[in-house]
Amino acid sequence: MQIHTLTSIPTNNLSASPRSKPPSKRDAEIIEEVERVRETEQVAYHQRSRFAMRTYLKQVYRLYCRWKQTGEVNRKARRAANLQRIPVRRGTHPLKILIDLTTPANHADAKARSRMARAMEFAAAEGIRPRGLGEFFDQSGGIAGAAGQMVLRHPRRIRRVNDW
């Protein structure tokens, strides 16, 4: 009788499949950084306090700013999505990609993730540093308020009404 043993089964999509080559050193660094943010999200989600998600958003914003300083924010965010096999539309902001990568679908619906991304985009557009993010949200009326201000000040597209 032959006994079969299980090889290591990836617990998430960021792990390489058994048939593919191992990730490069750069890919491994990207995976590690995204995993740290994902762990912060898990902790924040289970705390269930009113401001718990702000800790997670600060971590996302910190990672975004770090990548932006090196000038590789778009490349790294898209590479992380590619490693996790998540399709990304052209023109998607790197903050939106990071939030989608690190927030499980059962923790926040698409509307909540979009709201968080727009709030973070507003902070980035206003030049807010990662340390001042909590205060910025307080002044903007929370995450929803910051997202609403982003829509007013920096619309994604101009909507035109048909004049028939």
Backbone torsions as a table, in degrees:
resi	resn	phi	psi	omega
1	MET	NA	135.4	-176.8
2	GLN	-101.4	133.5	179.6
3	ILE	-102.3	127.5	178.5
4	HIS	-99.6	134.1	175.9
5	THR	-109.5	147.4	178.5
6	LEU	-82.3	133.8	172.0
7	THR	-81.8	173.3	-178.0
8	SER	-62.7	123.7	179.3
9	ILE	-98.9	127.2	-179.0
10	PRO	-61.9	136.9	-179.9
11	THR	-89.6	-15.0	177.1
12	ASN	-145.3	175.4	-176.5
13	ASN	-77.5	-11.2	-178.6
14	LEU	-76.9	-16.0	178.5
15	SER	-77.6	148.6	178.8
16	ALA	-73.9	145.8	176.8
17	SER	-72.4	156.5	-176.5
18	PRO	-60.6	-27.0	-177.2
19	ARG	-88.1	-18.3	-178.0
20	SER	-88.5	163.4	179.7
21	LYS	-73.1	155.2	-178.9
22	PRO	-65.5	151.5	-178.6
23	PRO	-65.2	150.0	178.6
24	SER	-69.4	173.3	-179.2
25	LYS	-62.6	-41.4	178.1
26	ARG	-63.6	-43.8	178.5
27	ASP	-62.5	-39.9	179.1
28	ALA	-63.4	-38.0	177.4
29	GLU	-65.7	-43.0	178.5
30	ILE	-62.0	-45.6	179.1
31	ILE	-58.8	-44.7	-179.2
32	GLU	-62.7	-43.4	-179.8
33	GLU	-64.9	-42.6	-180.0
34	VAL	-67.3	-38.1	178.9
35	GLU	-63.6	-39.0	177.5
36	ARG	-61.2	-41.6	178.4
37	VAL	-67.0	-39.8	178.9
38	ARG	-61.9	-39.8	177.8
39	GLU	-63.8	-38.2	176.9
40	THR	-62.8	-39.4	178.5
41	GLU	-64.0	-40.9	179.4
42	GLN	-60.5	-45.0	179.7
43	VAL	-64.2	-45.7	-178.6
44	ALA	-63.7	-39.5	-179.0
45	TYR	-64.3	-41.6	-177.2
46	HIS	-78.5	-14.4	176.6
47	GLN	-71.6	-35.2	177.7
48	ARG	60.4	20.0	176.3
49	SER	-85.5	166.8	-174.5
50	ARG	-62.7	-38.5	-175.8
51	PHE	-109.3	16.9	-176.3
52	ALA	-63.6	-36.1	-177.7
53	MET	-69.1	-19.3	177.6
54	ARG	-64.7	-35.1	176.9
55	THR	-61.6	-44.2	177.8
56	TYR	-63.5	-45.4	-178.9
57	LEU	-64.7	-33.6	175.3
58	LYS	-62.9	-40.1	178.8
59	GLN	-65.4	-42.1	178.1
60	VAL	-61.6	-45.9	-177.7
61	TYR	-66.6	-38.3	177.3
62	ARG	-61.3	-44.8	178.3
63	LEU	-63.4	-43.8	178.2
64	TYR	-59.2	-47.0	-179.2
65	CYS	-64.8	-38.3	178.7
66	ARG	-63.5	-44.9	178.6
67	TRP	-67.9	-34.8	-179.8
68	LYS	-66.8	-38.0	178.3
69	GLN	-60.8	-34.2	179.1
70	THR	-82.9	-9.1	179.5
71	GLY	79.3	16.8	-176.8
72	GLU	-119.3	21.8	-173.3
73	VAL	-63.0	-45.7	-178.8
74	ASN	-66.8	-45.3	-178.0
75	ARG	-63.2	-46.1	-177.8
76	LYS	-68.3	-40.1	179.8
77	ALA	-64.6	-43.9	179.1
78	ARG	-68.3	-36.1	178.3
79	ARG	-65.8	-41.1	178.0
80	ALA	-62.3	-41.1	177.8
81	ALA	-65.8	-39.3	178.8
82	ASN	-65.0	-41.6	178.7
83	LEU	-63.6	-31.7	179.6
84	GLN	-90.4	-0.9	178.7
85	ARG	61.8	43.3	176.9
86	ILE	-109.5	121.3	179.1
87	PRO	-69.8	142.1	-178.7
88	VAL	-127.3	130.1	177.8
89	ARG	-71.5	153.1	176.8
90	ARG	-66.0	136.9	178.5
91	GLY	88.5	2.0	179.0
92	THR	-72.5	132.5	-179.1
93	HIS	-67.4	141.2	180.0
94	PRO	-57.8	-31.9	177.4
95	LEU	-64.7	-39.2	177.0
96	LYS	-64.0	-40.7	178.5
97	ILE	-62.8	-46.1	-179.3
98	LEU	-62.9	-40.7	179.1
99	ILE	-66.4	-41.9	178.6
100	ASP	-65.4	-34.3	179.8
101	LEU	-71.1	-33.8	-170.1
102	THR	-104.4	-5.2	178.9
103	THR	-112.3	114.4	176.9
104	PRO	-63.6	149.6	-177.5
105	ALA	-61.1	-30.0	-178.7
106	ASN	-81.6	-7.0	177.1
107	HIS	-92.3	-33.1	179.1
108	ALA	-149.4	134.6	179.2
109	ASP	-75.8	175.6	-176.3
110	ALA	-60.6	-36.8	-178.9
111	LYS	-66.6	-42.4	178.8
112	ALA	-66.7	-40.6	177.9
113	ARG	-64.5	-39.4	178.2
114	SER	-64.4	-41.3	179.0
115	ARG	-63.0	-43.9	178.5
116	MET	-62.4	-42.2	-179.3
117	ALA	-64.4	-43.1	179.9
118	ARG	-65.5	-37.5	177.5
119	ALA	-64.1	-41.5	179.3
120	MET	-69.1	-37.6	176.5
121	GLU	-62.0	-37.5	178.5
122	PHE	-64.6	-42.9	177.9
123	ALA	-61.3	-41.7	179.4
124	ALA	-66.6	-41.0	179.7
125	ALA	-65.6	-31.7	179.7
126	GLU	-86.1	-3.5	177.2
127	GLY	75.0	31.2	-179.1
128	ILE	-76.4	137.2	176.0
129	ARG	-81.5	156.6	-177.9
130	PRO	-57.6	-35.6	179.7
131	ARG	-66.0	-29.5	-177.3
132	GLY	-92.9	9.8	-175.6
133	LEU	-65.1	-43.2	180.0
134	GLY	-61.9	-45.3	178.3
135	GLU	-64.6	-38.2	178.4
136	PHE	-61.6	-42.9	177.6
137	PHE	-65.1	-38.4	177.6
138	ASP	-60.0	-43.7	-178.6
139	GLN	-72.5	-25.9	-176.2
140	SER	-91.5	-2.9	-178.6
141	GLY	90.6	31.3	178.7
142	GLY	85.1	-171.8	-178.8
143	ILE	-66.3	-42.8	179.7
144	ALA	-65.7	-38.2	178.5
145	GLY	-65.7	-41.9	178.2
146	ALA	-65.3	-39.3	177.8
147	ALA	-64.3	-40.5	178.1
148	GLY	-64.7	-39.3	178.0
149	GLN	-68.0	-33.8	177.1
150	MET	-63.3	-41.2	179.7
151	VAL	-62.4	-39.8	-178.9
152	LEU	-74.7	-43.0	-174.6
153	ARG	-84.8	-34.5	-176.8
154	HIS	-133.2	72.3	-178.4
155	PRO	-66.3	148.5	179.6
156	ARG	-71.0	-38.8	-179.7
157	ARG	-150.0	161.0	177.3
158	ILE	-91.7	123.4	177.6
159	ARG	-91.8	132.0	-178.6
160	ARG	-111.9	140.6	179.5
161	VAL	-98.3	133.6	177.7
162	ASN	-70.2	124.4	178.4
163	ASP	-100.0	84.8	-178.8
164	TRP	-93.6	NA	NA
